[in-house]
Amino acid sequence: MTRELKKNALEWTVFGVGLVLVMATVGYLIREVVTTGSKPPELVVSLGPARPVTRGFQVPVTVVNRGDQVAEDVSVMITLATRTEREEAVLGIAFLPHQSKREGWVTFRADPSTGDLQVGPVVYASP
């Protein structure tokens, strides 16, 4: 006794959609391998305008990796120097993929508009 199994339209549709998704993923991965260079991480840091918060002033920090490789354990030092004191803050980013950006915030007690706000050393590890 033999039974012939016929696929209905829903099964063919699911098969077709699955096949398209798998082929698109494979194509994307091949393109990434071919077009991604070997340039080391190039980190660019920018600071936004400070805003007052409960215990000081919060400054937004944006770090962009323009390189072709991943940066890990990124540490960005931001320094605020006023006439009377100097404050330092460190922003840590665990993982910064190539061609991506991360945002964070640092908080100072003094108003950054009354002093000199600078980005200090940027340290990272390359896996």
Backbone as a chain_set.jsonl record, in Angstrom:
{"seq": "MTRELKKNALEWTVFGVGLVLVMATVGYLIREVVTTGSKPPELVVSLGPARPVTRGFQVPVTVVNRGDQVAEDVSVMITLATRTEREEAVLGIAFLPHQSKREGWVTFRADPSTGDLQVGPVVYASP", "coords": {"N": [[0.838, -1.165, 0.0], [0.817, 2.023, -1.042], [1.172, 5.402, -0.375], [0.653, 8.5, -1.751], [2.126, 11.527, -1.11], [1.048, 14.759, -1.263], [1.985, 18.111, -1.587], [0.503, 20.981, -0.256], [-0.596, 24.336, -1.14], [0.117, 26.101, 0.939], [2.311, 24.836, 2.178], [4.186, 24.92, 0.067], [4.459, 27.684, -0.141], [5.559, 28.409, 2.374], [7.964, 26.992, 2.159], [9.126, 28.36, -0.038], [9.375, 31.021, 0.964], [11.097, 30.542, 3.138], [13.352, 29.569, 1.76], [14.084, 31.852, 0.262], [14.749, 33.615, 2.377], [16.939, 32.266, 3.58], [18.775, 32.235, 1.414], [19.105, 35.002, 1.024], [20.341, 35.708, 3.439], [22.741, 34.238, 3.291], [23.833, 35.45, 1.009], [24.168, 38.092, 1.948], [26.086, 37.676, 3.986], [28.255, 36.742, 2.467], [28.746, 39.02, 0.925], [29.551, 40.805, 2.968], [31.943, 39.612, 3.819], [33.517, 39.889, 1.529], [33.564, 42.689, 1.06], [34.374, 43.946, 3.456], [37.034, 45.615, 4.879], [40.393, 45.657, 6.26], [41.021, 47.626, 7.992], [42.127, 49.062, 11.036], [40.325, 49.676, 14.185], [38.874, 52.898, 14.238], [38.245, 55.339, 16.279], [35.959, 57.885, 16.927], [35.095, 60.569, 18.913], [32.416, 62.48, 20.148], [30.949, 65.241, 21.857], [27.895, 66.248, 23.333], [25.501, 68.892, 24.089], [25.447, 70.025, 27.478], [23.147, 69.177, 30.116], [21.147, 70.147, 32.865], [20.83, 68.054, 35.747], [19.614, 66.204, 38.61], [21.84, 65.95, 40.418], [23.971, 67.613, 39.394], [25.421, 68.073, 36.18], [24.64, 66.646, 33.082], [26.319, 65.185, 30.376], [26.017, 64.265, 27.047], [27.663, 61.641, 25.284], [29.031, 60.523, 22.283], [30.33, 57.805, 20.571], [31.938, 56.769, 17.727], [32.814, 54.136, 15.596], [34.791, 54.133, 12.966], [36.355, 52.378, 11.669], [37.285, 49.132, 10.255], [37.373, 46.998, 11.92], [36.487, 45.386, 15.051], [36.168, 47.061, 18.199], [36.947, 46.488, 21.543], [36.208, 46.738, 25.061], [36.248, 49.592, 25.393], [37.372, 52.676, 26.625], [36.667, 55.944, 27.427], [37.939, 58.987, 28.346], [36.712, 61.879, 29.829], [37.234, 65.218, 30.548], [36.652, 67.913, 32.737], [37.607, 71.094, 33.24], [37.526, 73.666, 35.448], [37.886, 77.029, 36.805], [38.355, 76.597, 39.501], [38.399, 73.835, 40.063], [39.061, 70.44, 38.925], [37.47, 67.951, 37.125], [37.021, 64.509, 36.35], [35.701, 62.043, 34.177], [34.87, 58.737, 33.193], [33.85, 56.934, 30.428], [32.722, 53.776, 29.718], [32.647, 51.277, 27.235], [31.622, 48.175, 26.293], [31.638, 46.731, 23.85], [32.197, 47.579, 20.548], [31.175, 47.433, 17.46], [32.397, 47.284, 14.008], [31.985, 50.169, 11.936], [29.907, 51.388, 13.46], [27.949, 53.012, 16.091], [27.878, 54.174, 19.494], [26.136, 55.471, 22.285], [26.407, 57.365, 25.274], [26.382, 58.736, 28.637], [27.909, 61.17, 30.725], [28.375, 62.503, 34.013], [28.849, 65.586, 35.642], [29.745, 67.558, 38.505], [30.133, 70.33, 38.402], [29.114, 73.061, 36.247], [29.449, 72.474, 32.853], [29.496, 74.561, 30.996], [30.835, 76.607, 32.199], [33.46, 75.999, 32.187], [36.27, 74.208, 30.749], [35.685, 71.675, 28.617], [36.933, 68.579, 27.738], [37.938, 65.863, 25.621], [39.719, 63.166, 26.681], [42.255, 60.639, 26.684], [41.533, 57.837, 24.559], [40.944, 54.519, 24.981], [41.233, 51.171, 23.863], [40.704, 47.671, 23.194], [41.693, 45.287, 20.755], [40.189, 42.499, 19.418]], "CA": [[0.0, 0.0, 0.0], [1.621, 3.231, -1.136], [0.42, 6.672, -0.289], [1.356, 9.606, -2.376], [1.946, 12.76, -0.342], [1.067, 15.963, -2.084], [2.144, 19.333, -0.8], [-0.501, 21.983, -0.597], [-0.062, 25.663, -1.456], [0.732, 26.685, 2.14], [3.633, 24.226, 2.343], [5.072, 25.485, -0.953], [4.702, 29.09, 0.199], [6.504, 28.428, 3.486], [9.235, 26.561, 1.599], [9.657, 29.453, -0.863], [9.789, 32.129, 1.832], [12.28, 30.081, 3.861], [14.47, 29.517, 0.822], [14.486, 33.233, -0.027], [15.419, 34.164, 3.557], [18.253, 31.625, 3.72], [19.64, 32.708, 0.333], [19.419, 36.4, 1.29], [21.305, 35.734, 4.538], [24.018, 33.767, 2.758], [24.325, 36.514, 0.129], [24.624, 39.205, 2.784], [27.336, 37.287, 4.654], [29.312, 36.716, 1.448], [29.064, 40.426, 0.602], [30.299, 41.372, 4.091], [33.299, 39.06, 3.805], [34.235, 40.417, 0.381], [33.711, 44.152, 1.083], [34.932, 44.46, 4.69], [38.489, 45.748, 4.823], [41.14, 45.261, 7.453], [41.439, 48.85, 8.68], [41.902, 48.926, 12.483], [39.284, 50.568, 14.7], [39.124, 54.348, 14.248], [37.195, 55.837, 17.158], [35.729, 59.328, 16.921], [34.261, 60.907, 20.064], [31.816, 63.819, 20.125], [30.2, 65.598, 23.062], [26.698, 67.045, 23.105], [25.288, 69.966, 25.062], [25.155, 69.593, 28.85], [21.827, 69.521, 30.633], [21.132, 69.986, 34.321], [20.134, 66.927, 36.358], [19.47, 66.357, 40.052], [23.117, 66.134, 41.116], [25.009, 68.159, 38.521], [25.144, 68.296, 34.759], [24.841, 65.445, 32.284], [26.842, 65.468, 29.035], [25.935, 63.091, 26.173], [28.902, 61.281, 24.588], [28.82, 59.61, 21.162], [31.57, 57.211, 20.081], [31.719, 56.138, 16.428], [33.926, 53.334, 15.096], [34.823, 54.248, 11.506], [37.255, 51.356, 11.151], [36.708, 47.88, 9.754], [37.488, 45.959, 12.932], [35.769, 45.594, 16.303], [36.897, 47.571, 19.362], [36.382, 45.974, 22.79], [36.626, 47.387, 26.312], [36.567, 50.98, 25.082], [37.296, 53.637, 27.737], [36.826, 57.319, 26.974], [38.052, 59.896, 29.48], [36.231, 63.238, 29.584], [37.73, 66.071, 31.621], [36.089, 69.254, 32.867], [38.494, 71.942, 34.031], [37.027, 75.011, 35.759], [38.922, 77.816, 37.483], [38.599, 76.139, 40.868], [38.6, 72.39, 40.198], [39.156, 69.605, 37.727], [36.7, 66.715, 37.265], [37.221, 63.531, 35.284], [34.707, 60.977, 34.069], [35.259, 57.721, 32.214], [32.744, 56.199, 29.821], [33.163, 52.464, 29.262], [31.803, 50.602, 26.247], [32.132, 46.805, 26.24], [31.765, 46.182, 22.5], [31.879, 48.575, 19.523], [31.401, 46.807, 16.15], [32.873, 48.171, 12.938], [31.006, 51.052, 11.302], [28.747, 51.547, 14.337], [28.098, 54.056, 17.105], [27.272, 53.972, 20.797], [25.923, 56.72, 23.016], [26.402, 57.259, 26.721], [26.331, 60.026, 29.315], [28.742, 61.353, 31.904], [27.815, 63.538, 34.876], [29.799, 66.423, 36.372], [29.141, 68.418, 39.532], [30.185, 71.72, 37.934], [28.474, 73.347, 34.966], [30.444, 72.445, 31.788], [29.568, 75.822, 30.247], [31.727, 77.525, 32.916], [34.825, 75.479, 32.144], [36.783, 73.65, 29.507], [35.321, 70.262, 28.528], [37.8, 67.971, 26.741], [38.01, 64.405, 25.527], [41.082, 62.719, 26.954], [42.658, 59.436, 25.944], [40.556, 56.798, 24.221], [41.664, 53.257, 25.064], [40.419, 50.026, 23.464], [41.394, 46.428, 22.847], [41.255, 44.707, 19.495], [40.172, 41.037, 19.635]], "C": [[0.894, 1.243, 0.0], [0.695, 4.435, -1.091], [1.263, 7.759, -0.918], [1.048, 10.869, -1.584], [2.053, 13.951, -1.285], [1.169, 17.167, -1.171], [1.08, 20.336, -1.242], [0.182, 23.345, -0.794], [0.629, 26.307, -0.256], [2.137, 26.128, 2.351], [4.628, 24.775, 1.318], [5.402, 26.944, -0.656], [5.725, 29.204, 1.322], [7.895, 28.013, 3.003], [9.888, 27.697, 0.804], [10.161, 30.623, -0.028], [11.046, 31.749, 2.604], [13.516, 30.052, 2.979], [14.986, 30.917, 0.49], [15.238, 33.837, 1.156], [16.813, 33.57, 3.751], [19.217, 32.136, 2.653], [20.027, 34.176, 0.538], [20.46, 36.521, 2.402], [22.684, 35.294, 4.052], [24.632, 34.825, 1.839], [24.87, 37.699, 0.9], [25.959, 38.871, 3.449], [28.501, 37.229, 3.663], [29.725, 38.131, 1.077], [29.895, 41.07, 1.705], [31.744, 40.888, 4.102], [34.118, 39.697, 2.686], [34.512, 41.917, 0.532], [34.328, 44.704, 2.358], [36.448, 44.457, 4.6], [39.142, 45.304, 6.116], [41.657, 46.478, 8.208], [41.164, 48.707, 10.179], [40.814, 49.883, 12.96], [39.745, 52.021, 14.683], [37.976, 54.976, 15.032], [37.155, 57.355, 17.152], [34.724, 59.64, 18.024], [33.717, 62.317, 19.89], [30.97, 64.011, 21.385], [29.017, 66.465, 22.687], [26.564, 68.133, 24.151], [24.907, 69.404, 26.435], [23.736, 69.991, 29.239], [21.833, 69.295, 32.142], [20.315, 68.762, 34.741], [20.154, 67.144, 37.862], [20.787, 66.667, 40.752], [24.209, 66.603, 40.174], [24.524, 68.378, 37.113], [25.532, 67.052, 33.969], [25.257, 65.834, 30.865], [26.714, 64.197, 28.193], [27.253, 62.89, 25.407], [28.552, 60.277, 23.497], [30.184, 59.126, 20.68], [31.239, 56.436, 18.81], [32.978, 55.381, 16.038], [33.875, 53.379, 13.575], [35.738, 53.207, 10.863], [36.512, 50.119, 10.694], [36.773, 46.753, 10.769], [36.753, 46.376, 14.204], [36.708, 46.183, 17.351], [36.182, 47.061, 20.609], [36.928, 46.763, 23.972], [37.078, 48.823, 26.075], [36.392, 51.836, 26.346], [37.591, 55.019, 27.195], [36.871, 58.214, 28.209], [37.614, 61.29, 29.052], [36.615, 64.068, 30.795], [37.049, 67.432, 31.566], [37.004, 70.049, 33.789], [37.85, 73.32, 34.199], [38.145, 75.768, 36.46], [39.288, 77.235, 38.84], [38.87, 74.646, 40.993], [38.669, 71.701, 38.847], [38.405, 68.306, 38.016], [36.985, 65.812, 36.069], [36.125, 62.483, 35.346], [35.175, 60.012, 32.989], [34.001, 57.001, 31.743], [33.307, 54.884, 29.296], [32.146, 51.844, 28.32], [32.397, 49.211, 26.048], [32.46, 46.356, 24.818], [31.32, 47.232, 21.492], [32.199, 47.983, 18.148], [31.896, 47.811, 15.109], [31.698, 48.945, 12.342], [29.739, 51.215, 12.15], [28.99, 52.679, 15.323], [27.372, 53.661, 18.374], [27.167, 55.328, 21.477], [25.904, 56.429, 24.508], [26.377, 58.656, 27.32], [27.303, 60.022, 30.477], [28.17, 62.528, 32.687], [28.942, 64.26, 35.61], [29.049, 67.229, 37.416], [29.073, 69.863, 39.05], [29.509, 71.844, 36.57], [29.539, 73.356, 33.866], [30.542, 73.742, 30.988], [30.484, 76.836, 30.934], [33.18, 77.071, 32.875], [35.185, 74.961, 30.777], [36.54, 72.14, 29.516], [36.144, 69.633, 27.406], [37.697, 66.458, 26.79], [39.464, 64.036, 25.708], [41.418, 61.485, 26.153], [41.487, 58.489, 25.703], [41.338, 55.487, 24.153], [40.721, 52.134, 24.633], [41.306, 48.825, 23.226], [40.83, 45.913, 21.533], [41.313, 43.183, 19.632], [41.052, 40.276, 18.651]], "O": [[1.642, 1.474, 0.951], [-0.385, 4.465, -1.681], [2.451, 7.896, -0.627], [-0.111, 11.243, -1.403], [3.038, 14.109, -2.007], [0.527, 17.234, -0.123], [0.805, 20.506, -2.43], [1.396, 23.47, -0.629], [1.635, 26.996, -0.428], [3.057, 26.88, 2.672], [5.776, 25.063, 1.657], [6.525, 27.383, -0.903], [6.655, 30.006, 1.235], [8.892, 28.618, 3.395], [11.08, 27.959, 0.966], [11.242, 31.153, -0.28], [11.967, 32.558, 2.714], [14.598, 30.462, 3.4], [16.196, 31.137, 0.444], [16.257, 34.501, 0.965], [17.761, 34.295, 4.052], [20.369, 32.441, 2.964], [21.163, 34.555, 0.254], [21.365, 37.35, 2.312], [23.686, 35.929, 4.379], [25.838, 35.063, 1.897], [25.913, 38.25, 0.548], [26.865, 39.705, 3.469], [29.616, 37.629, 3.998], [30.913, 38.415, 0.929], [30.841, 41.802, 1.416], [32.662, 41.665, 4.364], [35.292, 40.011, 2.882], [35.595, 42.373, 0.166], [34.779, 45.849, 2.352], [37.067, 43.44, 4.288], [38.517, 44.657, 6.956], [42.615, 46.378, 8.973], [40.077, 48.274, 10.56], [40.423, 50.794, 12.231], [40.873, 52.329, 15.068], [36.87, 55.127, 14.514], [38.171, 58.023, 17.345], [33.64, 59.058, 18.073], [34.452, 63.236, 19.53], [30.364, 63.071, 21.9], [29.127, 67.326, 21.815], [27.432, 68.276, 25.012], [24.148, 68.44, 26.539], [23.196, 70.991, 28.766], [22.459, 68.354, 32.631], [19.26, 68.473, 34.175], [20.659, 68.162, 38.335], [20.839, 67.561, 41.596], [25.293, 66.019, 40.168], [23.394, 68.802, 36.872], [26.606, 66.483, 34.162], [24.639, 66.692, 30.236], [27.245, 63.155, 28.576], [27.87, 63.851, 24.946], [27.858, 59.293, 23.754], [31.08, 59.927, 20.413], [30.375, 55.559, 18.811], [34.083, 55.914, 16.137], [33.019, 52.741, 12.961], [35.873, 53.169, 9.64], [35.284, 50.058, 10.735], [36.277, 45.658, 10.504], [36.441, 47.549, 14.407], [37.893, 45.852, 17.392], [34.963, 47.182, 20.725], [37.989, 47.38, 23.881], [38.16, 49.22, 26.506], [35.384, 51.727, 27.043], [38.632, 55.246, 26.58], [35.948, 58.2, 29.023], [38.081, 61.818, 28.043], [36.355, 63.677, 31.933], [36.889, 68.024, 30.499], [37.158, 69.721, 34.966], [37.653, 74.048, 33.226], [39.225, 75.222, 36.685], [40.429, 77.374, 39.28], [39.518, 74.228, 41.953], [38.384, 72.279, 37.798], [38.664, 67.641, 39.02], [37.164, 66.275, 34.942], [35.681, 62.086, 36.424], [35.792, 60.412, 32.002], [33.198, 56.525, 32.545], [34.261, 54.88, 28.518], [30.941, 51.88, 28.572], [33.563, 49.087, 25.672], [33.46, 45.67, 24.605], [30.195, 47.725, 21.566], [33.348, 48.019, 17.709], [31.822, 49.024, 15.309], [30.577, 48.444, 12.258], [28.628, 51.184, 11.62], [30.085, 53.236, 15.39], [26.389, 52.92, 18.345], [27.998, 56.212, 21.272], [25.442, 55.374, 24.943], [26.354, 59.648, 26.592], [27.498, 59.001, 31.135], [27.56, 63.431, 32.116], [29.866, 63.633, 36.129], [27.872, 67.546, 37.245], [28.071, 70.545, 39.265], [29.356, 70.864, 35.842], [30.458, 74.173, 33.929], [31.571, 73.998, 30.363], [30.872, 77.826, 30.314], [34.041, 77.711, 33.479], [34.509, 75.231, 29.784], [37.12, 71.416, 30.326], [36.078, 70.079, 26.26], [37.416, 65.857, 27.827], [40.337, 64.523, 24.99], [40.909, 61.308, 25.046], [40.582, 58.362, 26.528], [42.276, 55.355, 23.367], [39.544, 52.139, 24.995], [42.521, 48.956, 23.075], [39.647, 46.081, 21.238], [42.372, 42.632, 19.93], [41.132, 39.049, 18.716]]}, "num_chains": 1, "name": "protein.A"}
